[in-house]
Amino acid sequence: HHFASLDPNLGAHSFASMGDASEAAPEVVIDELRDETDPSFLAPESDAPPELGPGEKELTDEEIDNQGALKQAAVEAMEDGDNATALEKMTAAIVIGNASALMYTRRAKILLAMKRPLACVSDCTAALDKNPDSGNAYKLRGKAHARMQNWELAHKDLAVGLKLDFDDDTEDLAKSVQEKWQKIFAQKRAVEIKQEEAERVRKAEEAAERKKRAVEEYERQKKMDEEAAGAAGGGNPFGGMGGMPGGMPGMPGGMPGGMPGMPGGMDPNLIAGLMSDPDVMAAMSNPKVMQAFQEVMQDPNAFSKYENDPEVMAAIGKLTSKLGGGFGGGFPGAGAAGAGAPASGAAAEEEDEEEDGGPKVEEVD
C-alpha cells in the first residue's frame, strides 16, 4: 500500500526542508506538539492494569467451557456498550489460563474505550508476546500512544501494524501522527549532528594537542642530542680543523679532530693540494709523526716533548709552510717550526760540513 512511506526508520534526509524546527531544544519541540485540550488526548491513568493470565497450562473440559462462556459474555457486553461488564468478563476468561493474543487485544480495546491507555498498552504487549505478527495489537497500541500524544512510539507501532494489517481508518491516524513525529525526529537529528560535530572537534583538538606535545618532545630531545654532541667535541682543542677530512690517503686512520689555528671548513682546493703534495703525504704516512700529531691534538701541552724530535718538527714545518703559516699560535712554537727544526737532506749536510771545519763558500770562490 501507499502507506509504505510511514517507515519507522525514515531517515533525516526526508526532513531537510522542514524549516526551523531543528533549532529548538528537544523538550521545546515536544511541548509545542502537546495539546492537552485536544478532545482525543488521554492522560496516563494511575490505576494498575488488570491481571494477566497464568500462562500455558492444560485446561480441563470444564475450564474450557467456562472460558468460552465468559468470552461470549464479554463480546455481548461490548456490543451493548457496557464496557465495565465486558472488562470483568474478559478478565475472568483470561485468568483461567492459556489466554490467546486475540483475548488480550479484545480486552485492550475495552480498556482504551474506558480511557485507560496504559492498561491498553500492557495488554497489547502481552498479545505480541503471544503473537509477534499481530497487526491488530500493534495498531491498537499505536492508537493508545497517540491518545497520550507519545508521537514517536505511536508512529512506530502504527507503521508496523499497517504493514501487517492495512486499513484506511488507521492510515488516516498514522499520517497525522507522522507529521508530528517528523518534526521531533528532525529536531533530535539536528541535536545529534551538533553533538557529533562537538565530539569531532574535541577529538581533533586532542589530536592536535598530542601532535604538539610530540613535536615539543622531539625538539627537546633533538636539542639535548645536539648539546651532548657539542659537549663531546668541545673538549678537543683542535676542532678548528673541521674541514680536514679524515681518511686522507696514506694517513693511518685519517687526521682526527683538527689542529689549532686551522679554520673550520678549509678550502677544498687547499685540502686537495695537501693531499697531492708528496712531501706532506710522506710525512703523514710516517706512523711516528701521526702518533705525535694525534697526541698533540688531544693535549697541546704534549707538543713540548717533540720540540727536539727532527722527524716530527720537520713534518710540522712542511705542513706549516704549505698552509702559509696558518697554524698561528695553535702549536706552541709552531710558527718557527720550519726555522727552528733541524734541517734535513742537503741543508743538514751543509751545516755539518761547516761545523766540521769543511770548505766555506768564501774558500771555494
Secondary structure as GFF3:
##gff-version 3
##sequence-region A 1 365
A	DSSP	three_ten_helix	2	5	.	.	.	ID=ss1
A	DSSP	three_ten_helix	12	15	.	.	.	ID=ss2
A	DSSP	three_ten_helix	19	23	.	.	.	ID=ss3
A	DSSP	alpha_helix	26	33	.	.	.	ID=ss4
A	DSSP	alpha_helix	61	79	.	.	.	ID=ss5
A	DSSP	alpha_helix	83	96	.	.	.	ID=ss6
A	DSSP	alpha_helix	101	113	.	.	.	ID=ss7
A	DSSP	alpha_helix	117	130	.	.	.	ID=ss8
A	DSSP	alpha_helix	135	147	.	.	.	ID=ss9
A	DSSP	alpha_helix	151	164	.	.	.	ID=ss10
A	DSSP	alpha_helix	168	234	.	.	.	ID=ss11
A	DSSP	three_ten_helix	239	241	.	.	.	ID=ss12
A	DSSP	alpha_helix	268	276	.	.	.	ID=ss13
A	DSSP	alpha_helix	278	284	.	.	.	ID=ss14
A	DSSP	alpha_helix	287	298	.	.	.	ID=ss15
A	DSSP	three_ten_helix	300	306	.	.	.	ID=ss16
A	DSSP	alpha_helix	310	322	.	.	.	ID=ss17
A	DSSP	three_ten_helix	334	336	.	.	.	ID=ss18
A	DSSP	alpha_helix	337	340	.	.	.	ID=ss19
A	DSSP	alpha_helix	345	355	.	.	.	ID=ss20
A	DSSP	alpha_helix	361	364	.	.	.	ID=ss21
###
